[in-house]
Amino acid sequence: MNRVLITSAIPYINGIKHLGNLVGSQLPADLYARYNRGRGREVMFICATDEHGTPAELAAAKAGKPVAEFCAEMHAVQSEIADGFRLSFDNFGRSSSDRNHKLTQHFAGKLAENGLIEEVSEKQVYSHADGRFLPDRYIEGTCPNCGYDGARGDQCENCTKQLDPTDLIDPRSAISGSTDLEVRETKHLYLRQSKLKDKLDAWIDTKTDWPVLTTSIAKKWLHDGDGLQDRGITRDLDWGVPVKKGDVDWPGMEGKVFYVWFDAPIEYIAATAELADKLGEPDAFWHRWWRTDKGADDVRYVQFMGKDNVPFHTLSFPATIMGSGEPWKLVDYIKSFNYLNYDGGQFSTSKGRGVFMDQALSILPADYWRWWLLSHAPENSDSEFTWENFQVSVNKDLSDVLGNFVSRVTKFCRSKFSEAVPDGGTYGDLEHALIADLTAKTRAYEGHMEAMDVRKAAQELRGIWVAGNEYLQTAAPWTTFKTDPEQAAAQIRLALNLIPFYAVLSAPFIPDAANTMMAAMGADNHGWPDDVPATLGALKPGHAFTVPDNVFSKISDEDRESWQERFAGTRD
């Protein structure tokens, strides 16, 4: 399909994200978006900040700011950092938007009409000191599963087990620390997911191309224990989407809001509508991406997320869409990732452990991080960031292989010919063999990118860079020039044409370096190299270029040691 809808799991508003968050969703989604744009496809790439729920309220309280003000400020911060990493969102929306309020209330109304919402009286923890119920993250205690004493009321960060606040041992308020708690009865709305179990199961069975990680998590939730459970979709909070059936008040639900897990994925749709509003476009603009009765039937919809988000995107969000009975677009493919660990431990936002996105950009340009993270993406298992591995990968892959090739070719041409593509000579067996090899490697690279095999794509791309270096070593134009300047001209002409070729193929991974290479070569044709031989002849004799500054600098041992020490503890 020539239209591709891409969504990345939306990050919580409660702080700046670490590199593990980045590689688990936003960065590979950007890689895929850039690749598809490069292939000439129409792309809609959507993300947003997840602004509701207890994480937002607690973070705002800690900052001493009203929650709406805090969320607005943090959205601006996260948006700026996303730009710094060159994340090419078509829109980076906000789940607190009016569009998301209305769409969430619309879906709730439709689900109620279809008998898929149930009012349930349940017991929740009430804090006398705080004068309020303590939903999910407002309560902390000891995990009954692993004994970790910092577990939250929704999930244990240590063992990842999903929890309810009443499960915790020795619970305490996350607001005041008070243990003066009691369990009281309150009424909430539940999405009757269990009624959609068979439909969801059959739908997942059709997704034979999904990663094993994605399918296995979904199937576990469907079949383990008592199977898929109904799930609460409201909370006793002030900040969030007010509970309504469409635009009508919901009796008995006054003062409650929809639970963040329910409204957050709906923001994918809402953020596309927000973009239409920004552009002054009618609803037809976003309907053609999201409504199968309005043109979205020819869209391929791909989601990117960490494995902890898989249950919500394979079951709960599809249940919301299916249960509405309306022709909304369902996801076609879910690319899920394992965890990236940090230097012998875990990245942790709550504990401030690891390298965070703003810190990363303060010490090195985005391309350095993009390349390492994507080439080490935790696809089939958890992977680990170490400073030693990062230094080796940057120095060998980016500096020694790609950067060195660009530098050697352009500087040699300038010294022996001029700052223009030289004329003379013809291609021989060595040149034709290189072109054939690069054609095969390019097709393999495309195959990996289409399949979203991120690490394999990175390995193939590196192999394409290496092929140019190996050609240069074998052809040795600096030696050829001494006896046959004409043939050396042909060798350098091919090598110079490799630079914009590399730029186009590398742009999804390292966009800034790609732009630098393309600008240095004075090449304005960013078209995809469907015809590799023609592409490698695009720069004709006489075409002017400039020698670029060092495309990639090496990381010194001193810098590595300094950063390793600086980021050994927790974030300030």
N, C-alpha and C positions, 0 to 999 in steps of 0.2 A: 504493500500500500504506500501511496505517496504522501499521506498525511499521518503524522505521528504525534500523539499526545503523550507527554512525559510529565510525571509528577514525582517529586522527591518528598519523602517523609518530612513533615514540617517540624522545625525545631522549637522546643519550649522557649518561652520568652524570658525565663528566669535567670539567664546569664549567657556569657559568651561560650560557644561550644568548643570542645577540644578536637584534636585531629582524628580521633576515633569516630566521633560523630560525623565529621566531614567525609571520611572515606566510606562510611556505612550507608550514605544516601545521596547527599547533594553532589559530591564530586563525580562519582560514576554516572549519575544522571546527566550532569553537564557534559561529560565525555560523549555520551550517547547522543545528546542533543546536538552538539557540535558536529559529530560525525554525520548525522542525518541531514543537517543543513548543508554540510559539505557535499553530500550526494545529491543535492538539489531538491530535497523533500520539504514539504511545508511542515513546520514544527511548532507546537505550542508547548512551552516548557514552564511549568507552574510550581511555585513553592510559596511559603508564607510563614509567618510566626504564629505559633500555637499559644494564644494569650489567655486562655481561661483556666480554671481549676486552681487547686491549692498551690502549685509551684509559683504561679504568678502572684497570688496574694501574699504568700510568705516572703518572696523575694522583695516585693514592694514594701512590706512592713519592715524588713531588715534594712532597706534603703531609706526608710522614713519618708516615703512618698505615697500619694494616692495611687491606687493601682492603675487607673487609666493613664495617669501621667507617666508612671514607670514604664508601662507597656509601650507607650508612644516613643519614649526615649530609647528603649531597648530595641524596638523595631528599627529605628534609624541606625543604631550601632550595628546590629546584625546585617542590615542592608549594606552598610559601608564595607563591612568585612567581606561579605559575599562578593561585592564588586572587586575588592582587593585580591580575592582568589579567582577572579575572572569567571564567576558563575553566571552563565548567560541566561538567566531567567527572563522569560517574556513578561512575567509579573511576579513580584515578591509581595504577596498580599498580607492581610491581617485577619485572623479568625474572629476578631472583635468587630469586624466591619458590619455595617447595616445589611449588606448582601448576605452575609453568613447567618446573621440573626434570622432574617426572613426565610432563607432556604431551610435552615434547621427546623424552624417552627412549621414550615410547609411539610417537610418529610414526617415530622411527628404527627401532624394532623392526618396525613395519608395512612400512616401505619395504624393509627387509632381507628380510622374508618374501616380498615381491613382486618380488625380484630387482633392486631399484633402488639398492642400495648396493654399491659395489665397493671392495675394499682395494687401495690403490695405493702402491707404493714410489716415493718422490720425493726429490729433492734439496732440502735447505734449508740456510740459512746457520746455522752454529754459531759462537758466540763463546767463545773460550778464556778471555778475561778474565772473562766472566760465568758460564761453566760451563753454558751452556744454548743451545738453539735460539732463533733470533730470528724469530718469525713476524711478518708484516705490519708493524705500526707500531713494532715493537721495532728496526727497522732503517731507516736513512735514507741518502740518497745523491743522486746526480745522475740526473734523469729522462732516459732514453734517447730520449724523444720530443721534449722541448722544451728540455732542458738546464738546467732549474731544479735548483739544488743542495740544495733542502730537501725533495725528494720522499720520501714514505714508502713502505714496502714493500707497501702495498695500493693506493695511488692517489697520483697527483701532484696536489697542490692547485692548482698553477698551470694545467695544461692539462686536468685531470680524467681523464686516461687511467688505466684500471685497470692495475695492475702486480702482479707477483710480486716478492718480495724479491730473487730472483736476477737480476732484470732491471736492478737499479740499478747505476750506474757509481760507482766509488769508495765502496762501502758502508761504513757505520760503525754501531756499536751505539748505539741511542737511550738505552740505560741508562748505559753507561760512556764512550761515545765511542770505544771501542777499534776499531781497524781490523785487529786480529789475529783474522781470521775465516777460516773454511774452509767449503766446501760438503760436507755429509754426507748420508747416506741415512737416511730415516725413513719410517715407514709411516703412511698416513692413509686415512680413509674418504672416498669421493666419492659424491655424489648423481648418478645417471646421468640427468641432465636430457635428454640427447640422445635417449633412448628415448621421451620424452614430447613431443618437438618437434612432431610432427604434431598431436597432441591439443591442445597449447597453441595452436598456430597456428589451428586450426579454432575454438577457443573465443574467441580474440581477434577473429576475423573476425565473430563474432556481436555484438560490442560496437560497433555502428555509431554509438552516441551518445557514445562516449568522446572526450575532447579529442584533437586532432591531435597535440599534444605527447606524450601518453601512448602512443598507438598507434604513432607513428613510432619512438619509442625502443624499444618492445617488438619491433617488426618488424625494426629494425636488428640487435638482438641475436639474433633468430631466423635472419636470412638473410645478413647481411654476413659476408664471409670464409668460414670453415668452418662457420658457423651456430652454433646453441646448443651450448655446451660443457658437459661434466660439470664439477662444481665440488666442491672439497674442503669437507667439513663438520666437520672436526676440526682441533685445533691442539695444539701442545705447550705448554700453559699450566697453571698451577695453579688459576686462578680461572675458574670457569665450570660448566656442567652436565656432570658426569662421563659418559663415554661408556658407555652401556648399551643393550641391546635390551630395551625395557620395563624390568622390574626385574631383569634378568639381566645379569651381567657380560659384556663383549664381549672374548673372548680376543685378546690382542695389542694391545689398546687401553688397557691399564692406564696410569694417570697422564695420560691425555689428556682433553680436554674438547671439547664441540661448539663449532664456530666460531660466533661471535656472530651472523653473518647468518642462520644456520639457526635458532637459538633465539629471536631477537628478535621476528620476526613471530608466532611461536607464542604470544608473551606477550599478543597481543590476545585470544586465547581464554582464556589462563590468567588474565588480569586480570579477565575477566568471572566466571570461577570464584572468584577471590579475593573479588570483591564478594559472591558468594553466601555464602562463608564468613563474611565480616564481618556479613552480615545474618542469619546462622543459617538460610539457605535450603538446600534440598536441591539436588542436581545438576540437577534438572528446571528450576531457575531459569535456569541458564545454557545448558542444552541447547536450550531453545526459541529461543535466539538463534543458535546455532552448529551444531546438528544438524538436517539437513533431514528426518530421520525422527522428530524430536521437536518439530516445529512451526516450524522456521526456514525452511521453504519459502515462507512468506508474509512474509518479512523482506526489505527492500531494504537491501543492505549497500554503504556508500559509504566509500571511503578518501581521505584527504588527505595529500599529500606533496610535497616538492621533487623536481625532475626527476632528481636524482642517486639517488633511492630507487626510481624507476620500474622498473628491471630486476628488482629483488628482489620487487616486488609484482605485476608482470605475469607473471613467469616462475618465479622460484625458489620463492616461497611457494605459488603455485598448484600447482607441480610436487609440492611436499610434500603438499598436500592431496589432489590427484588420485591421486598415487602411493600414498597410504595405502589406497586402495580402500574408504574409509569415507565415510559420507554427511555430510561437513562442508560448511558453507556457503561458497561461493566469492563473491568480490567481484562486485557488479553494476556499480559505477561507480568509476573512479579519477580524482579531480580532482588534476592535477599542476600545479606552478607553476615558473616560471623563477626566476632569482635576483634578489634585491633588492641593489643595490650601494649603497655609502656614499660620498657626497660626493667623487666623482671616482675612487674605487677600489673595493675589495671589502671587505665585512664578512669578518672572519676570527676564529674562536674561538681557533685556535692562536696567532695573532699578537696577539690582544686588540684588534683594530681595529674601531671603530664604537661604536654605543651598545648596551649590553647591557640585558637586561630589568630587572634590579634598579636599574641607573642611571636608566633611563627613568622608572620609578615614583618615584624619589627626587626628580624635578624637576617632574613633572606627573601628574595623575590618569590612570587607565587609558583613559578614554573618548577623550582627546585622541589617544593613540597608536592606539587601535583604529580610530578614524575615518580617520586619515591612512593607516594601513597597508592597510586594507581598500579604501578608495577609490582607492588606488594599487597594488593587488595586481598582482604580475608574472605576469599570466595568459598573454598572447600573446607577450610578449617580456620581457627583463630590464627592470627599472625601477630608478630611483635615488632614494635619500633625500638631499635637501639641506635644510639648515636654513631657507633662504629659502622653499622650496616648502612646508615644514611650517608655518611661521609664516603664510603667506598662506592656506593651506587651513583651518587652525584658526580664524583670525580671520574669514575671509569665510563659511565654511560653518557653523561651530558658533556663533560669537559673533554675527556680523552677521545671519545668516539665522534660525537656530533660536532661539538664546538671546534675541536682540533681540525676536523675535515674542512669546515667552512673557512677557518683561518688559513690553513696551508694552501688551499686552492686559490683563494682570492689574492693572497699576498704573493704567491709565486707568479700568477698571471700579471699582476701589477709590475713586478720586478723584471720579468722577461719579455712581456708583450706590452700591455697597457691596461688601463681600467676599462676595458671593453672586451667582449667575447672575441677571441682570435679566429682568423680565417686560415684555411689551408689544411692539407692532409685529409685522409679518409679513415673511416672506422674499419678496424680489422677484426679478426676472430675474437680477440679479448673484449673489445667493445660490444660486439654483438652478443657474446656470451653473458656479459653483465646485464644488458638490456633484457635478455630472455629470463635471466635469474630474477631480476627486479619485477618483471611482469608476473612471474609465478608467486613471488613473495607478496606482491601487492594484492593479488587475488586471495591469498591465504589470510592476509591482514584483514581484508574486507569480510571474509567469512567469520573470523573471530569477533569482529565488531558487530556484525549482524546478530551473532549468537550471544552477544554481551559477555563473552569470555574475556574479561578485562586483562588478566595477567597474560594470557596467551597472546592477546593483541599487542600488549607492551613488548613481549619477547619478540614477536614478529617484526614490530617496528624497529627495535634495536638491531635485529638482523638485517634490516634494510639499510640502516646507517652503516653497519659493519661491512656490508658488501661494497659500499663506496670506498671505504678505507682500504679494504683488501685489494680492490682494483687499483687504487692509487699506489699502493706498495708494489704491486706486480708490474704495472705499467711504468712506474718511476719516471714521470715526465721530466724531472730535473736531470736525469741521466740521458733520456732520449734527446733533450734539447741540445746537448753538446754535439750530437752527430746528425740529428734529423729534426730541426726546428719545426718543420711542417707537420710531422707526425706528433710532436709534442703539442702543437696547437690543437690538433684534433682531440688528443687526450684531455687537455685542459677544457676544451669546449664542452665535452661530455660531462666532465666533473663540475663545471659551472652550472650546467643544466640540472645537475642533481640537487643543487641547493634549493631552488623553488619547488622542485618535486618533493624533497624532504619537508619543506615548509608546509605544503598542503596536507601531506599525510600525517605530520606531527601536530598540526594545529589543534586537534581534539585533546591532546595530552598537554602540550606546552604552547599555548596560544601566543604569549608575548614573544618567545623566541622565534616562533613561526613568522610573526609579523616583522621582526627584526631581519630575518633572513630574506623575506620577500621584498622588504623595502631596500635592503642593500643591493639586491639584484635588479632593482628597478622593474620588478615584475608585477603587473596588475591583474594577471590572470590567475584567480584563485580556484579555477575549475578543478574538479576531481579528475585524476589521471586514469580515465577509463581506457584510453589508448596510451599505454606507457611509452612505446617508441616515439609517438608524435609529441608527447609531453617532453621527452628528453631531447627534443630538437626545437623546442619553442623559442629559446634564446638564440637568435641568429647572429652570425658574425657582425661585429660592429656595435652590438647592443652594449650600452654603457652600464657599469655597475660601480659600487663603492665598496671598499674593504670595511666590513663592520668592526665595531669594537668587539672585544672578547665576548662571545655570546654567553659563555658560562665560565665563571671563575671557580677555581678549586676551593674546597673547604680545607683549611689548614688544621694540623693537629692541635694547635693552640686554641683555635676557635671551637673545635669539637670539644675539647676538654673544658673550656669555659662554659659552653652551653650545657654540657652534661652536669656540671656542678650547679649552674644556675637553676636548672629545672629538676634537680634531684628531690626537692621537697614539695611543698604545696604552693599554690598560687597565692600571691599577696592579697 
